[in-house]
Amino acid sequence: MKKLVLLLSIMLLASGTVLAKSNKNLEVLPVMSYESAQANRVWVGTFQLVWNDLMDGIVKGPVKFEGYKSPLAKQLNKQKFKADQLSENSYYKAYGETSPQLKAQIEEGIKEKFNETSDILDSVDWTPAPGKYFLYAMLKKDFKFLTAFDKLKPARFAHSFKKVEYFGIDQNSDNILDNMVNVLFYNSKDDFAIAIRTDGNDVVYLYRTDDDKTFDKLYSDMFMKKAYYDGPTKFNSGDELKVPNINLYREKSFDELCNHEIKGTDMLISQALETIDFKMDNEGIKLKSEAAIAVTTSALIPETVKPRKFYFDDTFVMFLQEADKIKPYFALRVDDVSLINKTEKK
């Protein structure tokens, strides 16, 4: 009987662990310095590209809101990522007055440059109106490793019971694969980083760490550790590499930036969104990301008036004051109406 109870306890504990893992989400971050409580998070510079165009091309300065301080807008206004961090052939941008013609221009542009279609343009209201603008960007990467890595046996990842696909280098791999990997540092089995060469200008950095910091700090830490590392940087015969296949898609709407009037204008952001489609396997990486900001005048957004219920059915206070005076002449706090009413003059 005791063995049965122990077995059931172990099974419940295991199922609880799986449930806890399954409840974890993948959060799309707008900037590298954005703090998140999610263990799984992703950032790509596409949304920053459209924000830069909003600042430089539409608002003509930092985006600030009337009566609302946005920490996210403050970070985006720093423009820590710009288009000059990308090659011309890896992104497409366009903005202008909202119209079906602008939509057609964008669709033609991404088709011609990337042979791609959009996942978000059909969800936009393209009806022209004074003060309506639309800003768009697509970031596209599709590159191969110099040589395809070997496909490895499926195995567990971290504490999950489910096996995932892996690629890399093992004892049976051709030595030519070793030349694609550069060791940045190896401090322990839980603290190391490598760089993988590709068939173009892209480099893939992989950093193993348990540190839970913002992306910008993790990136800085990685290169700081590289600077202090004095061990071998060559991927040697006998070394092994094991990397999981990744296949993700996420769409994120940055609602906190929407429906606040932009200072110095009569405009507000009605839509702010980004998509990320990322795949990595033994052959290489494919990334497609779109971002868009829709701007309209505040007059175009009718104010939603919700029915209100002014129920003084709990403790309340009343004041009486003459209209031309600055102080009340009577005040009453009501906590128990029945008790107060009992004091009426008979």
C-alpha positions as CSV (number, residue, x, y, z in Angstrom):
1,M,0.0,0.0,0.0
2,K,2.8,2.4,0.9
3,K,4.5,1.7,-2.4
4,L,1.3,2.5,-4.3
5,V,0.9,5.8,-2.4
6,L,4.5,6.6,-3.2
7,L,4.1,5.8,-6.9
8,L,0.9,7.9,-7.1
9,S,2.7,10.8,-5.4
10,I,5.6,10.6,-7.9
11,M,3.1,10.5,-10.8
12,L,1.2,13.6,-9.5
13,L,4.5,15.4,-9.0
14,A,5.6,14.6,-12.5
15,S,2.3,15.7,-14.0
16,G,2.4,18.9,-12.0
17,T,5.9,19.6,-13.4
18,V,4.7,19.0,-16.9
19,L,1.6,21.3,-16.3
20,A,3.8,24.0,-14.9
21,K,6.0,23.8,-18.0
22,S,3.1,23.8,-20.4
23,N,1.7,27.0,-18.8
24,K,4.9,28.9,-19.7
25,N,4.4,31.2,-22.7
26,L,6.7,32.8,-25.2
27,E,6.7,36.6,-25.0
28,V,7.6,38.9,-27.8
29,L,9.7,41.8,-26.5
30,P,9.8,45.3,-28.2
31,V,13.4,46.1,-27.3
32,M,16.4,44.2,-26.0
33,S,16.4,46.0,-22.7
34,Y,12.8,45.2,-21.9
35,E,12.3,43.2,-18.7
36,S,10.1,40.2,-18.7
37,A,9.0,37.6,-16.2
38,Q,8.6,35.0,-18.9
39,A,11.3,32.4,-19.0
40,N,10.9,32.1,-22.8
41,R,11.1,35.4,-24.7
42,V,12.1,36.6,-28.1
43,W,13.1,39.9,-29.7
44,V,13.7,41.1,-33.2
45,G,14.4,44.6,-34.4
46,T,11.4,44.9,-36.8
47,F,9.1,46.9,-34.6
48,Q,11.9,49.3,-33.7
49,L,12.3,50.0,-37.4
50,V,8.7,51.2,-37.8
51,W,8.9,53.1,-34.5
52,N,12.0,54.9,-35.9
53,D,10.0,55.9,-39.0
54,L,7.1,57.1,-36.8
55,M,9.5,59.4,-34.9
56,D,11.5,60.6,-37.9
57,G,8.9,60.7,-40.6
58,I,5.6,61.4,-38.9
59,V,6.0,62.9,-35.4
60,K,9.4,64.6,-36.2
61,G,10.7,63.8,-32.7
62,P,10.3,61.5,-29.7
63,V,6.9,60.0,-29.2
64,K,5.3,61.1,-26.0
65,F,1.7,60.9,-24.9
66,E,-0.7,63.4,-23.4
67,G,-1.5,62.5,-19.8
68,Y,0.2,59.1,-20.0
69,K,3.9,58.2,-19.4
70,S,4.9,55.1,-21.3
71,P,8.1,53.4,-20.2
72,L,8.0,51.4,-23.4
73,A,7.8,54.5,-25.6
74,K,10.7,56.0,-23.7
75,Q,12.8,52.9,-24.5
76,L,11.8,52.9,-28.1
77,N,12.6,56.6,-28.5
78,K,16.2,55.8,-27.7
79,Q,16.4,54.1,-31.2
80,K,19.1,51.6,-30.0
81,F,18.5,49.5,-33.1
82,K,18.4,51.1,-36.5
83,A,18.3,50.0,-40.1
84,D,22.0,50.5,-40.5
85,Q,22.5,47.4,-38.4
86,L,21.1,45.4,-41.3
87,S,22.1,44.9,-44.9
88,E,19.8,46.5,-47.5
89,N,18.8,43.2,-48.9
90,S,17.4,41.9,-45.5
91,Y,14.6,44.4,-44.9
92,Y,11.9,46.4,-46.5
93,K,10.2,49.5,-45.1
94,A,7.4,51.8,-46.3
95,Y,5.1,54.4,-44.8
96,G,2.6,57.0,-45.9
97,E,-1.0,58.0,-45.8
98,T,-3.3,55.0,-45.4
99,S,-4.8,54.0,-48.6
100,P,-5.4,50.9,-50.8
101,Q,-2.6,52.2,-53.0
102,L,-0.1,52.0,-50.1
103,K,-1.2,48.4,-49.4
104,A,-0.6,47.5,-53.0
105,Q,2.8,49.2,-52.9
106,I,3.8,47.2,-49.8
107,E,2.6,43.9,-51.2
108,E,4.4,44.5,-54.5
109,G,7.6,45.6,-52.6
110,I,7.8,42.5,-50.4
111,K,6.9,40.2,-53.4
112,E,9.6,41.8,-55.5
113,K,12.3,41.8,-52.8
114,F,11.6,38.6,-50.9
115,N,9.0,36.8,-52.9
116,E,6.9,37.0,-49.8
117,T,3.3,37.8,-48.8
118,S,2.1,39.5,-45.6
119,D,0.4,37.9,-42.7
120,I,-0.9,41.2,-41.3
121,L,-1.9,43.6,-44.1
122,D,-5.4,42.2,-44.6
123,S,-6.2,42.9,-41.0
124,V,-5.7,46.7,-41.5
125,D,-8.5,49.2,-42.3
126,W,-7.2,50.8,-45.5
127,T,-10.0,53.3,-45.8
128,P,-8.4,56.7,-46.5
129,A,-9.0,59.6,-44.1
130,P,-7.2,62.9,-43.2
131,G,-4.5,62.2,-40.6
132,K,-4.4,58.4,-41.1
133,Y,-0.9,56.9,-41.7
134,F,0.5,53.4,-41.9
135,L,4.1,52.4,-41.2
136,Y,5.4,48.9,-42.2
137,A,8.5,46.8,-42.1
138,M,9.5,43.3,-43.0
139,L,12.8,41.7,-41.9
140,K,13.8,38.6,-43.8
141,K,16.7,36.2,-43.3
142,D,17.2,32.9,-45.0
143,F,20.7,31.5,-44.8
144,K,22.5,28.1,-44.6
145,F,25.3,26.9,-42.5
146,L,28.5,26.4,-44.5
147,T,27.8,22.7,-44.3
148,A,24.7,21.0,-42.9
149,F,25.3,19.6,-39.4
150,D,24.4,16.0,-38.6
151,K,21.0,15.2,-37.4
152,L,21.3,13.7,-33.9
153,K,19.0,11.4,-31.9
154,P,15.9,13.0,-30.4
155,A,16.4,13.6,-26.7
156,R,14.9,15.5,-23.8
157,F,15.4,19.2,-23.3
158,A,16.0,20.5,-19.7
159,H,13.4,19.0,-17.4
160,S,10.8,18.2,-20.0
161,F,9.8,14.6,-20.6
162,K,9.1,15.2,-24.3
163,K,11.9,14.5,-26.7
164,V,12.9,17.1,-29.3
165,E,14.9,17.0,-32.5
166,Y,18.6,17.9,-32.3
167,F,21.5,18.6,-34.7
168,G,25.2,19.1,-34.2
169,I,28.5,17.2,-34.0
170,D,29.2,13.9,-32.4
171,Q,32.0,11.3,-32.5
172,N,30.8,10.0,-35.8
173,S,30.7,13.4,-37.6
174,D,33.0,14.5,-40.3
175,N,35.8,16.8,-39.1
176,I,34.8,19.4,-41.7
177,L,32.0,20.4,-39.4
178,D,34.5,21.4,-36.7
179,N,35.6,24.3,-38.8
180,M,32.2,26.0,-38.7
181,V,32.3,26.4,-34.9
182,N,34.3,29.0,-33.0
183,V,34.5,28.8,-29.2
184,L,34.0,32.2,-27.5
185,F,34.6,30.8,-24.1
186,Y,34.1,27.6,-22.1
187,N,34.0,28.1,-18.3
188,S,32.0,25.1,-17.4
189,K,29.4,22.7,-18.8
190,D,26.8,25.3,-17.8
191,D,28.6,28.4,-18.9
192,F,29.9,28.6,-22.5
193,A,29.3,30.2,-25.8
194,I,30.1,29.5,-29.5
195,A,29.8,31.2,-32.8
196,I,28.7,29.3,-35.9
197,R,29.7,30.4,-39.4
198,T,27.2,30.6,-42.2
199,D,27.3,30.9,-46.0
200,G,26.9,34.7,-45.8
201,N,27.6,37.6,-43.4
202,D,25.4,36.2,-40.6
203,V,26.9,34.7,-37.5
204,V,24.9,32.5,-35.1
205,Y,25.9,33.0,-31.4
206,L,24.7,30.4,-28.9
207,Y,25.3,31.2,-25.2
208,R,24.5,28.6,-22.5
209,T,23.7,30.3,-19.2
210,D,21.1,30.2,-16.4
211,D,21.3,34.0,-15.8
212,D,17.9,35.6,-16.1
213,K,18.7,39.1,-17.4
214,T,17.5,41.4,-20.2
215,F,18.8,40.5,-23.7
216,D,21.1,43.5,-23.8
217,K,22.8,42.5,-20.6
218,L,23.1,38.9,-21.6
219,Y,24.7,40.0,-24.9
220,S,27.2,42.2,-23.0
221,D,28.0,39.4,-20.5
222,M,28.7,37.0,-23.3
223,F,31.4,39.3,-24.9
224,M,32.8,40.3,-21.5
225,K,33.4,36.6,-20.8
226,K,34.9,36.1,-24.2
227,A,37.4,39.0,-23.5
228,Y,38.5,37.3,-20.2
229,Y,38.7,33.8,-21.7
230,D,42.2,32.5,-22.4
231,G,41.4,28.9,-23.2
232,P,41.3,27.2,-26.7
233,T,38.9,28.8,-29.1
234,K,39.1,26.1,-31.8
235,F,36.4,23.4,-31.9
236,N,38.6,20.4,-31.4
237,S,38.3,16.8,-32.5
238,G,36.4,15.0,-29.7
239,D,34.4,18.1,-28.8
240,E,30.6,17.7,-29.4
241,L,27.8,20.1,-30.3
242,K,24.1,19.6,-29.6
243,V,21.5,22.2,-30.7
244,P,17.7,21.7,-30.7
245,N,15.6,22.4,-33.8
246,I,13.5,25.6,-33.3
247,N,10.2,26.3,-35.0
248,L,8.2,29.2,-33.6
249,Y,5.5,31.7,-34.7
250,R,4.3,34.6,-32.6
251,E,2.1,37.7,-33.1
252,K,2.3,40.5,-30.6
253,S,0.1,43.6,-30.2
254,F,1.7,46.3,-28.2
255,D,-1.7,47.6,-26.8
256,E,-0.1,49.9,-24.2
257,L,1.1,52.2,-27.0
258,C,-2.4,52.5,-28.5
259,N,-5.2,55.1,-28.0
260,H,-3.1,57.7,-26.3
261,E,-2.9,61.1,-28.0
262,I,0.7,61.9,-29.1
263,K,2.0,65.2,-27.6
264,G,2.2,68.1,-30.1
265,T,-0.2,66.4,-32.6
266,D,-3.8,65.4,-32.9
267,M,-2.7,61.8,-33.6
268,L,-2.8,58.5,-31.8
269,I,-1.6,55.0,-32.5
270,S,-4.6,52.7,-33.3
271,Q,-2.5,49.6,-34.0
272,A,1.0,48.5,-33.1
273,L,1.9,44.9,-33.8
274,E,4.7,42.5,-34.8
275,T,5.0,39.0,-36.0
276,I,7.9,36.6,-35.8
277,D,8.3,33.4,-37.9
278,F,11.6,31.6,-37.0
279,K,12.9,28.2,-38.0
280,M,16.3,26.6,-37.3
281,D,17.5,23.1,-38.2
282,N,20.7,21.3,-39.2
283,E,20.8,23.2,-42.5
284,G,20.3,26.7,-41.4
285,I,18.0,29.5,-40.3
286,K,14.8,31.1,-41.8
287,L,13.4,34.3,-40.2
288,K,10.5,36.4,-41.4
289,S,9.2,39.2,-39.2
290,E,6.7,41.9,-39.9
291,A,5.8,45.0,-37.9
292,A,3.2,47.7,-38.4
293,I,2.0,50.9,-36.8
294,A,-1.3,52.5,-37.8
295,V,-1.8,56.1,-36.9
296,T,-5.0,58.1,-36.9
297,T,-6.3,61.4,-35.6
298,S,-7.9,61.3,-32.2
299,A,-11.1,62.8,-33.7
300,L,-11.4,59.6,-35.8
301,I,-11.7,57.4,-32.8
302,P,-15.1,57.9,-31.2
303,E,-15.0,57.9,-27.4
304,T,-16.6,54.8,-26.0
305,V,-19.1,55.8,-23.3
306,K,-19.9,52.9,-21.0
307,P,-23.0,52.9,-18.9
308,R,-22.2,53.8,-15.3
309,K,-23.9,52.9,-12.1
310,F,-23.6,55.5,-9.4
311,Y,-24.7,53.2,-6.5
312,F,-24.1,54.8,-3.1
313,D,-24.9,51.5,-1.5
314,D,-21.9,51.4,0.7
315,T,-20.0,53.9,2.9
316,F,-20.0,57.3,1.4
317,V,-19.5,61.0,2.3
318,M,-21.6,64.0,1.5
319,F,-20.7,67.7,1.6
320,L,-22.9,70.8,1.3
321,Q,-21.4,74.0,0.1
322,E,-22.5,77.4,-1.2
323,A,-21.6,78.0,-4.8
324,D,-19.6,81.2,-4.2
325,K,-17.7,79.8,-1.2
326,I,-14.5,77.8,-1.1
327,K,-15.4,75.5,1.8
328,P,-18.4,73.3,2.6
329,Y,-20.7,74.1,5.4
330,F,-21.8,70.5,6.0
331,A,-20.3,67.1,5.8
332,L,-21.7,63.7,6.4
333,R,-20.1,60.2,6.2
334,V,-22.7,57.4,5.9
335,D,-21.7,54.0,7.0
336,D,-25.0,52.6,8.3
337,V,-28.1,54.3,6.8
338,S,-30.5,52.5,9.2
339,L,-28.6,53.7,12.2
340,I,-28.6,57.3,11.0
341,N,-32.3,57.2,10.0
342,K,-33.2,56.1,13.5
343,T,-32.1,59.5,14.7
344,E,-34.9,61.4,12.7
345,K,-36.9,63.9,14.6
346,K,-40.2,62.4,15.7
